[in-house]
Amino acid sequence: MKPKTQIIAQGAEAVIIHEGNSVIKDRISKGYRHPELDKKIIKQRTKKEANILEKASKIINSPMPEKGTSFNEIKMPFIEGKKLSENLEQLNWKKICKQIGESIAKLHDNNIIHGDLTTSNMILAKDGNLHLIDFGLGFTSTRIEDRAVDLHLIKQALEAKHFSIHKEAEKIILENYNSKDRAKVLEQLKKVEARGRYKKGF
């Protein structure tokens, strides 16, 4: 008997399907691209994301992709829990923010940039452990700038989605960002934020 399938998210780049104990990320074909080019781009992006996910899952709590999926799909374990974007304030958010800071530091110390650090891409599993998901914009880099931008993204996400707690949440995350390059990254973060204020005319 085939497991029940359900679309749980749909974006411009992919459809996320819950099937039994698995989640399938199915990249969407773009009609405006030449079919061969479209297939090549989808294959490259899927492979890149699967590789980063595999590396990340050995460092932090993150879904390990299954081997042998098709050129446009990544199949991985379904994480039962609460998406932080919808539940953070109702949970033990101070403890969770500590885990967020520690997880980001571990990724960065292994040259992994998430690229889309928002609470929509974080799940608190039933066992109380934080899981980072969706590395579709992820890449590997040794640049301090890229790490600072990653931290800037989570700060922006907290301010936009969790305004009532964002200042203390940011503080806890940065306090627990115990990267070996912590001082350099936090210094660069100030420069990234200064550029942002300059563009806005503050």
Secondary structure, DSSP 8 states (H G I E B T S, - for coil): ----EEEEEE-SSEEEEEETTEEEEEE---TTS-HHHHHHHHHHHHHHHHHHHHHHHTTSS-----TT--TTEEEEE---EEEHHHHGGGS-HHHHHHHHHHHHHHHHHTTEE-S---GGGEEEETTS-EEE---TT-EE---HHHHHHHHHHHHHHHHHH-TTTHHHHHHHHHHT---TTHHHHHHHHHHHHHHHHHHHT-
